[in-house]
Amino acid sequence: MKDIATNVVSRFLRDPGRDFNAFVLETLQPIMYLLKREQNLTDFTGPLKRLLAKEKKIPCAVSQRFLIDTMMINSDRFLCRCLVSLLSKCNPIPMIQPPIDSKNNKYRSIPNIIHIWDYQRPILLSFGIGRFKGKTSLINAVFESNFEQSMKDKYFYQTIDVDFGYNFVQRRPVNIADTHGELSNETLNEISMIFNGFLVHVESTYLCSNVSKVIDYVKLASNKSYVLLLIRDVEDENDEDIQSATKAIHYACSNCQIQFLPNVSDKSTDENKEKVGDLREKICRDSVSFQCLNENSIREYLEKLMNVTEKTTIEQDKAFINRIRPILINGNKDDYPLYSLYINMCKTRLEVVKIDSYGKDFQNDKLYKLNNELFKADSEFKRQLQLGPHQYGSGFRLFLELLDSQESRLAYLNLLSMELKREREKQTMNREGVPFYEQLSLEIHWRNAIIGSPYLSDAKQQILVDAYRDYIVAGNPFEIVDGDNFEMQGDFLKKVFRLLPNKKFFVISVIGPQNSGKSTLLNFLFGTLFEARDGRCTKGMYGTLVNIQNKVSKDKLVALNYDCILVIDTEGLLSVQKTDEPYDKKLILFCLAVSHLVIVNVDGEIIEPVKKCVVLCTQALQYLGETRVRRPTVHFVLNKRFHLNEEYCKSLVECVQKTLTENNLNNEINLKTENFHVLSQAFNYKPFINLNGECKVSSTVEAFVTNVQKLCQHFIDISSDVIRETGDIFCVPNNWIVFANRVLQTIKKHPDLTYFQEVFERNQYNKIREDIRNDFDQYLSPAVARFLLEKEKQNDSDHIKQSFKIEYNRMLRLLEDKLKEHCDNHEATDNIRTRSLKFMEVQMISIFRSWEVSAVMNSERCKRDEIVTEIDSKLRQKANSITHKNCLLDRQAASKMFELEFDNLVAQIKDRFK
């Protein structure tokens, strides 16, 4: 970041025109880079300010507060809210900003802070009385914050920033706000009700000379139960003037606590570190007794700081949330009848798919029962779907209403998403197995709308498609494979991607164990917004479109043969929640089949389960058919390593290569020896305080950021070559959606693709199956079938069933002996022996059932032919007997005689079929 700052400043200073606006615009790109990666902005703004410190011919002081304010002023409502949200992750957020122009002296509040305010923890306001140095640096040391140091500029006069400590692990017990410049009594009085207490800084000599002024400020703050007066640079606590001043303060404000501090400007000394630590511990322990306001009260006080326009906007947001809350946030099952039927159908379908016809636990009755349940569930879902949108529930209708406004839909979606996340954070219980309506998310609302879209009017369908396109283009992660139901909305996604004409993309996916840092890696690589936290933060597969610029090579602009990168984040492998190895293999196989580049992200080591799954899925690629990416490139990222021993890491990749080569799989994927990258921990965790849990503050490791930047550049550099090797047919969005959906359906329908435990097992199984087919050709040949059919043609169905059962058991014993010989010859594992036997049994059952049906049909056909022949013969005999007697019969007598004969024959036939 220092180099980038140097380059930005150098270009500005070399510019004859010194275009300040162009300079500010150029600084915004690295700022957004850091924000999207939840980085400390001082990594860039610090060097930037130092480089410009001596420059006098610039319109205004360049500060972090100025640059952030410039971004917000030039952003719309939705983008401004996103900026505030991103800032809150690791940086202080402006709460009070200076007037925009000299005509309006009213200080500005930042209204969007209301959406990310931490309403669950107390917050203190730090301000100083009189002029002295070191207030902000002390607060940063005590609270591990990074408030910007004051400068001689309007942005540091009666302004306020807030640090909510969202970058803490085991959150900090108290939040902190810091003022710049001396607050007026009026401003303090106006904002005091928002805070739970105050840290008041005053220099000792100033205190002794201005006791009455200090008392006035302390009285204003004393409406809160907690006021801590920090008397700075105290050489002797027992000094008469100091003691006199503190007595006067205690007399005027009895609840004011006083803390003496020596000169702590140098925070690096052991003595000062101890003083800072003592102050931190005191504040954190005191925070237990802080009186916290309820959320509504805080919102009310924050709104009082806003102007009329801002209040109107916030009121609109509040009204929107209140309108949707009962249904879209706190809804129940009755609000989502279509989605309830959909997940029931998907759940039953997954149960059917999980049944392996060749598995040792296969039960035909269970499969029949589940298929019957699936038929009913599918019928109920389709019946509800055909009733039309008015029967899809209030959740469906209200979400579509939200999307109607093109201008506001992204802002509304962002508001809804924030409220849903806030609601989930309140629920600390384990969410596994909880009904969907108790854990509503934006993904569920999108799914509900998408599955009901086929019966919407054309106009409504277009609104939904346009809205999803806008949502994706805005950089939001979108669902590719639904992790709850393992479904892909391929038809709908095709409609969405048709709205991206003449676009091509390069597909990069990441796979790896749970908690290995996949989402974090992607966010740092490409500035994506995948959710990253401990535990399972990704379910299924999500994608994000990242716009890409042409690359520079040897000072020349080189055009890339694609427009954006489709980045795919996947659910963690070896998940403690799922413990489902076949599911893990499905994720890996899908990514290998649909991606140009697959990143295998592992936590330090390529552990055996990951290596085995990758190799097995590489083998399974051979059985997927033609519609897949040919020879995808695979890179291993060894993440979170304490020691960057590249030779050792190289040996781990070579071990994977060796296994692939030994099994003739090295041509299925492109895994070169150099396709590995070693990264350190992404974050350092510094202990903060240990009260009711281990509280730590996280900060990004500079080496990690630098190496990830290099890795991103490497992936861009090789991308065109990868596309040329794999072919660009799957770079077209619509083509990719079609074939990705086809791959997913193939994986779901064929459990053999992800069944085997070892590579050699598939080879064993294939050979044994071939032996079984040869045995079938010999012992269950067409000649045998013809013999059995001929043998049973005179028997009834009961006799046939019993005969075939006896023949089946005789043949099964014979073929079981043969199978045992084959398994012994191939040294088959117990797993393959069991599966081969089940395969043979299933095939034999199918063959004998078809033969049995054919034998019954043949027997009935023979009986029918005999009966027809017999009837024909008797009728002819009757006719001949009459004609030979040379007697004449009238029509009525002849009809009666032959009808009687016919009725007798029919009665005889019926008796024979009883």
N, C-alpha and C positions, 0 to 999 in steps of 0.2 A: 504494500500500500504506500510505503514511503516513496518508492520509485515512481508509482503512478502519480502521486501528488507532485513530485519533482517535475515530471514531464508536463503535467497540466499547467503548473506555474511557469515553466520555461516557455511553453508555447504562447502563453498570455503575455509574458514580458517581451518576447521577440516580436509580437504583433505590433506593427507601427501604429495601428489605430487603437490599441488597447481596448478591444471590445469587451467591456465588463459583463454584459449580458451573455455573450457567447461563452465567456469564462465560467460564469455561474452555471450555465446550462451543461457545460462539460463536467463540472464537479458532481452533477446529479447522478451520472451513470455509476461511478464507483460507490456513491452513497446508497443507491438502490441495490447494487451488488452486495454490499454489506448487510443491508436491512433484510434482504430476502434470505440471507444465510444466518440471520440472528446474531450479527457481529456488533462489536463495540465500534461506534463511528469514530471515536477518537484515534483509531488506528490510521484513519485517513485525514480527518480534520486537524489532528494535532500537528503532523508535519506540514500540512497546507498552511496553517496559521503561522507557524514558525518561519516558513519561506517568505511569507508576505509581510512579516512583522516590520521590516525596514522600508517597505514600499509606501510612499506617501501619496503617490498620484493614482489613488483608487477611490471611487465614490464613497465607499463606506467600509468599515471594518468587516472582514470576513470571519464569521464565527459559525460554529455548528448550529446555534440557535437561528441565525440569519438564514442559513441554507435550508434548514428544515422548514422555516416559516415561508420561504420563497416557494418551496415545493407545495406546501399546503394551500397557499394563496392561489396557485395556478392549477389546483386539482379540483375535480368535481366532487360532489358529495360522497360518492362511492369510493373513489380513489383516496380521498382524504381519510375516510374511516379505515381503509386498509393500511395507510401509512401510520396512523396512530397505533393500530394493532401491531404492526411490525416493529415500530419503535419500542413498544412496551416490553418486548421480549428480552432486550438486553441494554436498553438505553433509557435515560430519563425522558419524560414526555413534557413538552411545554404545556403549562396550565394557564398562565397569564402571559400575554405577549404585549409589546408596546403598540401605541397607535400606528396605523398605517401611514397617516400623513399629519402634518402640523395643524391642519384645520380641525381635526378631531382629536382631542386630548384623552378620549376615553380608552382606557386599556382594554385589550381584547382577551376574552377567555377562549379556550379551544373546546368547542362544544362536544366533539367526538370523544373526548376523554371520559364522558359519562358512560360510554359503552364498554370501556375496558377497565373501569375503576374496580379496585378490589374491595368489595363491600363486606368481606368476611374478616378482614384484619384491621386493627387500629392504624392510624396514620398520624405522624407528628409533623409539625411545621417548624423548620429551622430558620431563624432570622437573626440578624445582628442589629445592635444599637450602636450608632457611631461608626466611624471608619476604622477598620483594622484588617490585616491580611490573615488568611489561613482558615476562615470559616468553612469554605467549601471543601478544602483539602482535608480538614478534620472530619467533616461529615462523611466524605468518601472513605476515609480510613475506618471510621466507626461502623458504618453501615455497608461497607464493600460496594458502594455505589460509584458512579462515574459522572457526577455532575460537572458541567463545564465551568472552568475557572473564569472569573469575571474579567471583562475588558472595558475600556473606556468607549462605551457605545450604548445607544438607547436600548439595545436588547438585554442590557444588564443593569437596567434601572427600574426598580419596583416590578420585576418579573419573577415568575415562579415556575420551577420544574418539579416533577414528581417521579420518584422511583418506586415501583411496586414490587421489585425483587422477584420478577417472574423467572429470572435465571438462577434461582436458588433451588437446590435439592433439599427436601424437607424445609419448606418455605420459612423464610425469616419471620419471626413473630410480630414484627412491627414494620410498617412502611414509612417512608420519609419523603418530605417535600422540602426543597431548598429555595430560598429567595436570593435574588441578585439585587444589590443596592439596598439602601435603607427603606423599609416600608413606611408609608405614612400611617398615622393613626386611623385615618378613614379607611384605607385599604385593609388594614389589619382587622378593623371592626367588621368590615364587609365580608371577609372570608373566614373569620375565626370559627364559625359554627360548623364548618366542614371538617375540622380537624379534631382529633381526640386529645391533643396536648401540644405543648410547644417546647422547643429547645431555643432558649434565648441566649445569644452570645454577646458578651460585652467585655471590652478590654479593661483591666483593673484600674488604670489611671483615669480612663474616661469615666468609669463608674463613680470614682471618688469626686469627680468634678461635676457630674450630671446626675446625681442621685434622684432628683425629682422627675427628670425625664425618663429614667429607667423605671421608676415606680409607675408612671403613667402607662408605659407599655405593658408592664407586668400586670397591672390592673385590668387592662383590656383583655389580656390572655387568661386571666384568672377565672373567667366564667367556665373554664374547663377544670377538671379535677387535677390535671397533671401539667405542671409548669416546672421546668428544670432550667435554672439560670446558670449558665456556664461562665464563670468569671475567669477570663484568660490572662495569661502571662503574669501570674501571681508569684512574686518572689517570697513574700512572707504572709501567710494566712492570718497571723496575729497582729498585723499592722493595724494601728488604731483607726486610720481612715477606712480601711477595708471592713473592720469589725463594725464601725459606726454605720457604714452604708448597708451592710447586710442586716443589721438590726432594724433599720428603717424599712427595708424591703419586707422583712418578716412581719413587721407590725402592720404594714399596709396590705400585705397579701399573705395570709397565714399558710396557704397551701403551696406556696412557692418553695421548691427545694433548691438548694444552692450547692454547686460543685466547683471546687477550685481546681484550676489547671495551670501548670507552669507553662513555659514557652515550649509548645509541642510542634513547632513549625518543621522540625526535622523528625519525621516519623520513623526514621530508620534506626534510631538508637534504641537500645534495649529498654532504657528507662521510659522513653516516650511510648514505645510499643506496649509496655505494661500499663501506662496511664490510659492509653486508648482502649486496651482490652478491658480494664476496670470499668471505664465509662460505658462501653458496649454491654457488658454484663449487667450493670446497674439498670440501664434502659430496658433491656430485654426482660429482666426480672420484674421491673415495675410494670411492664406492659400487660402482665397478667391481670392487673386490677383496672386497666383502662376501661372507661365507659364507652362502648361502641354504639354509634347511632344505627338505626335500622336503615335499610336500603332506600326506602321511600323518602326519608328525611334528608339523606345525603343528596339524592337526586334533586330534591326540592331546592336545597341550598345551591347546588351547582347550576341549576337553571336560572337562579336569581342573578348570576354573574353574566348571563348571556344577553345579547341584544334581541330586539323584537324578532328579526328574521331567524336567528338561531333558535330562539324559543319556539317559534312556529314549526321549524323543522324537527326539533326534538319532540314537540307535542305530536306531530304527525307520526314520528317513529314510535312513540309510546302508544298512540291510538292503534297503530298497525299491529304492534305486539299484543296489545290487550284483545284485539279482535281475533287474532289467530291462535292465541294461547290455548283456549279450551279445546281446540281441535288439532292443530298442527304441532303443538308442544306437549300438551297434557291430554291428548286424545285417548279414546278407548277402542276396543275391538269393533264396536258397532259403527264407528266412524270410518272403518276401512273394510267393508264387506268383501270387495273384490280382491284386495290384497290378502285378506285372511284365507280366502279360497286358493289364491295363487300359492302362498307359502305351504299350505297343506298339500297341494298337488306336487310341488317341488320336493317337499319332504318325502312323500311317498315314492316319487320317482327316484330319488337318491337311494332309498331303501331297496328298490328293485335293482338299481344299477349295482349296488354293493353285493348283491347275491351272485356269487360265482358258480356257474353251473358245473364247473369242474372242481370246485372247492370241496374240502373234506366235510364241511358242515352243511353242504347243500341239501335242502329239503324241497322236494317238488311241491308238496302241499303248501308250504310257506310261500313259495314263489307264486303259485296259483292264487292264493289268498291276497297277496300284495298286488298282483296284477289286477285282480278284481277291484281292490280298493283304489288303485290308480285310475282304472276306468271310471269309477264313480266320481273320484275327485276331479278328474279331467272334465267329465260331463257337467258337474256342478259349476266349475269355473267357466266353461264355455257358455253355459246357460245364463250365468250372471252377466257375462261379457255381452251376450246378445241382447240383454235387456236395455242396454244403452247407458250413456254417461249419467243420467239422472238416478241410476240405481248403483252407482259405484261408491257412494258414500260421501259424507260432507268433507272428509279429508281430501278426496280427489277433487271435488269442486272448488274448495277454498284454495288449494295449491294452484290450480289453473287460473283462478282469478288473480292470484299474485303475479302470474306471468303476463297478464294482459297488457300491463303498462310497459312499453318498450324502454321508456326513459328511466323508470324506477326499478325495473325487475332485478338488476344486479345488486342494487342497494338493498332491496327487500330480501333477496336470497342471502346476502351477507348478514343482515340482521337476524334472519331466521336461524342461520347456521350458528351464529354466536350464542343465541338464546338456547338452542338445543344443546350445545356444548356445555354451557353454564349449568343447564338442568342436569346433564349427566354427571358433571363434577360434584354435584350435591349428593349423588347416590354413590356411596362408598362400597356397597355390597358387590359381590361377584356377579357379573352380568351374564355369565354363561347360563343358558337355559331359560332366561327371562323372556316373557312374551314380547313380541316386536313393539307393541303399543306402549310398553313401559320403557323402551329405549329408542324412541323415535329419533331419526337422524335425517339429514338432508338427502342422503342416498336412498333411504326408504321412500321419501316423498317423490323423488325422481322416478324410482322404480314403479311406484303406484301409478304415476301419471303415464309412464311409458307403456305399461302392460294394458292400460285402458285406451291407448291412443287409436287403435284400429277402428273403433266405432265412433270417434269424434268426427265432426264435420270437417271438410277440407280446410276451412279457415282456421278452426281451432287446432287441427293437426299442424298447420304451418306455424302457428304461434308457438306451439310446444317445441317444434324442431328448431325454429329460429332462436328461441330462448336457450336451448341446450347448446346450440352452436355458439351463441354469445358467451355462455358460461364457460365453455371450453377455451375459446379464443382469449378470454380474460386471464387465462393461466391457471384456472382451477383444476384440480385432479378430477377425472371422470371415471366412472366404473366401467371396466372392460368385462371382468368376470365377477359376478355377484358371489361374494364369499359365503353368504348365508345359504344360498340355494344352488350354487355352482351352475349358474345360467348366464348366457350372454344375450343381450338384446340386439342381435345382429341386424334385423330388418330396420329397426329404428335408427341404429348408428349409421347404417348405409344412407338413410335420408339426410342425416346430419352432415356426414362427410361429403355428400354431393354439393353442399353449400360451400365447399372449399375447392373450387375448380382450379385446374392447372397447378395444383400443389403436389409436391412429392415430399415424403419424409423418410428419414433414416431411423430405424427402430432399434432402441437400446433397452434391454430389460436387465433387472438385477434379481438374483436369487441368493439365498443364504439362510443360515439358521436364525431363529428368533433372537432378537436383542443383539445382533451382530453389527447393527448400525447401517442397514441398507438405506432406509429413508433419509437418514442424516447424510450419508454419502451422496445420494442423488441431489439433495437440497444444496449441498456445497458445490457439487459438480456443475449443476445446471440452473441453480436458483429456483428450483421447484418448491412447491408448498405442501409436500406430503407431510402428514402428521408423524411426528417423531417423539417417542417417549418409551419408557420401560414397559415391558409386556407386549401384548399383541395390539399394535396400533394400526396394522393393515390387515383387512380381511378380504381374501380373494385377490384381485388384481386391479390396479388403478393406473391410468395413463395421464400424462400431461404433455401438451404440445409446447415445445420451446422453439421460438423463432431463432434462426441462425443467420449470421452474417458471413459474407465471403471471407476466406482466410487470406492472410498476407504471407507470402513466401518470397524471401530474397527481395523485399521491398516492392513486390508486385502483387496485385490483387488477383487471387486465383478463385474463379467461380466454382462453387460447389454444385454437385448435380442433385441437390435437394434443397427444400425451402425451410424445413424445420425438423426437429428431432422429436419422435414419439418416445417418451421415456416411460417405461412400465415398471412400477413398483409392485412387489408381490408379498403375499403373506409369508411369515417366517416359517422355515422348515424346522422340524423337530420340536414343534410347538407343544408346550406342556398342557395346553387346553385341548388339543386335538389328539395328539399321539397317534397319528394316522399316516403311516409310511406310504401306502398307496396314494393318498391325497398329495403328499409331498412330491412324489414322483410325477403325478399329473401336472403339478405346477411347473416342475423343471422341464418336462417333456414339451409342454405347451410353449414355454419360452424359447427352448431350442428350436422349435418348429416354426415360430413366427417372427423371430428377431434376427436382425443382421449381426448384432453384437450382444453377447450375453456376459454380464459381469457376475462372477461368482464371488460374493463378498463373505469372508469368513473372519471369525474373531481370533486373529493371531495364528491359528494353525488350520491346515486342511485336514479336518478330522475324518476318520474312516467312514462314518455314516454319510457325510456329504460327498466324499470321493466315490463311494459305492453308488449312491443315487445318480450322480452325474454320469458315471460310466454306464450304468444300466439304462438310463434314459437315452444316452447316445446310441446304444445298441437298439433301443426301441424305435429310434428315428427310421431305421431301415424298414420297419413294418408299417409306417404311416401312409405310404403311398407317395404319389408324385407331388401332391399339392402341399409343399412346404418350402421354407427357405433352404437352399442347398448350401451345405457346409458353412453353417454360421460360425463366426469368429468368437472364441471364448477367451476371456481374460479373468485371471484370479486376482482379487484384491485382498491382501492379508492385512486386515484392519486391527487397530488397537494393539499394536506390537510395542513392547517396551524397548526391545533391542532390535534395531533395523538390520538384522543379519541377512543380507541379500543372498549370500551363497546358500545358507540353510534354506531360505524360502524358495530359491531356485530348485533345490533338491526335492522339495515337496511337489512342485509342479512337474518335475521330471518323473516322479513316481506315478503321477496320474497319466502322463504321456506313455510311460512304459506299459501300464495296464491296458491302455487303449491300443497300443501297437501289438501287444501280445494277443489281443482278441480281434485283430484286423479291423479296428474301429477308428484308426487314426485319420482316415479320409472322410469320416462322417462329420467331424467338426474341425475347425482350424485352431488348434491349440499349439502354439509354438513355445519353445523354451523361454523366450523373452516375454511371453504374455503373462507376466505377473508384476504386481506393484505392491510395495510395502508402505504402509501408513502407520503413523503413531496414533496414540489416543487423540480423539477429536477435542476432548475437553480435559482441562485440569479442574480438580475439585479441591477448593481450599476450605478447611474447617472454619466455620463462623462462630458458632457457639453451641454448646451441648446442654440444653435444658430438658425438654421432654422428648428429645430425639436428636439425631445427629444432623445439624443444619450446616449445609455446605453451599458455597457459591461456585458456580461453574464459569469458566472462561475458556475461550478457544485457544488451542495450541497453535502458535504461529507456524510451526513446521508443517502441521497438518494442512492448514489453509494453503500454504505455498505449494506443497506436493499435490494437493487436489487440483489446484489451478494448472499445474503442469500435466496432470493426468487428463484433465478436460481437453487441454490443447492436443495431447497425444491422440485422444479418441477422434477429435475433429480432423486431425492430420491423416489418419488412416481410413476415415469414413468412406471416401470416394473409392479407394482400392477395395474395401470390403464390399461395397455395392457392386462393383464390377465383377467381383468373384462370385457373389451370391446371385446376381441378376437383379435388375431394377423393377421386375414385374410387380413385386410386392411393396414398392415405394409409393404406388398410387393408393391413396386412402381407401377408396371404395373397394378396390381389389383386395387390399389387406383385410378389411373387415369381413369380406365374404370368405376368404380362405381361413382366417383365424377362427371364425365360427365353425367352419367345416372341420378344422383340426380339433376343436374342443368337443364337438359331437362324436367324432371318431374315438377320441380318448375315452369319453364316457361310455361308449357302446362296447368297447373291447377291453375288458379287464386284464387280458393277457399282456397288454402293453406295459402295465405297471405292476405285474404280479411277482416276478422272479426276484429272488434274494441275491443271486450271484450271476455273473455273466455266463458262466459255463452251464448254468441250469437251463437257460433257454436253448442252448445247443443240444444238451442232453434231451430235453423235451421234444425238440424238433425231430431228432433222430428216432426216438422211441415212437413218436406219432407215425413216422414213416414206416417203422416196423409193424405197428398196429394196422396200418392200411394194407400192408402186404399180407398180413394174416387174414384180414377181412376178405381180401381178394381170393385167398385160398379156401377159407372155411365158410365164408358167407357170400359166396359167388352167386351170380344170377342162376347158375345151374342148380345150386342148392335151393334157391327160392322156388324155382319151377318144380323141383322134386316135391317139396313140402306142399305146394299148392295143389299138385296133382294128387298127392296122398290124402289130402283132407277134403277133396271136392265133394265127396258123398256124405260128409259129416255135418252135424249142426254146429251152431256158433259156440255153444258151451264146450262141446268136444274139441273144437278147434282151439279155443282159448287155453284149455287144459293141456293140449298137445304142444302148443307153442311155448307154454310156460315150462314144460318139461324139457323141450328142446333148447330153450334159452338157458336154463340152468346147466344143462349138459355142456352147451357150447361155452358158457361163461367159465366153467371150471377148466375147460380145455384152454381157452384163450388166456385165463389168468396164469396158468402154468407157463404158457408161451411168453406172456408179459414179464413174468419174473425172470425168465432167461434173458430177455432183452435188457431189463434193468440191471441185471448182474453183469452182462457184457459191457454195458456203458458205464458201470460203476455209478449208477444214479443215486442221488441223495434221497433221503426219506421224503422230502418235500415233493420231489419229482415222481417218486414211486406212487405216492398217494394221488397226486394230480393225474398221472397217466392212467391209473386204474379207474379214477372217476371219469376221465375222458372216454376210456374204452366202454365203461358201463353205460354212459349217456348215449354214446353212438350205437351200442348194441340195442339198448331199449328203443331207440328211434327206428332202427332197422327192423327189429322183430315186431314192433307195433305196426309198421307199414306192411310187413308181410302178413301179419295176422288180419289186418283190415282187408288186404287183397284176397286172402284165403276165404274169409267170410263172404266177400263179394263174389268170388269165384264159385263157392258152394251154392250160394243163392241163385247165381246165374245158371248153374247146371240144373238145379231143381226147377227153375222156371222153364228152362228148355224142355226138360222131361215132361212137365205138366202140359206145356203147349202141344208137344208131340202126342201125348196121351189123349188130350181133348180132341185134337184133330182126328186121331185114329178112331175114337168112339163115335164121333159125329158122322164120320164117313161110313162106319159100319152101319149105323142106324139108317143113314140115307140109302145105302145099298140094300139093306134088308127090306125096306119099304118098296123101293122101285122093283126089286126082283119078284115081289108078290103080285105085281101088275094090278094093284088096287088103286082106286081113285079116292082122293081125299079133297074136301073143300079147303079153302084157305084157312078158315077158322080152326078146323080140326088139325090140319098140318101144323099150324103155329102152336097150338096148344101142346101137341105131342112133342115137338122139338124144344119148346120152352121148358116143358117138364124135364126133359132129358138134360137141358143146359143147367137148370136149377139143381138137379141131382149132382152134376159134375162140380158145380161151384161149392156145394155143401161138402163134397169129398175133399176139394182143395183146401177149404178152410180147416177141416179136420186135420189135414196133414201139416198145417202151419201153426196148430195150437201149441 
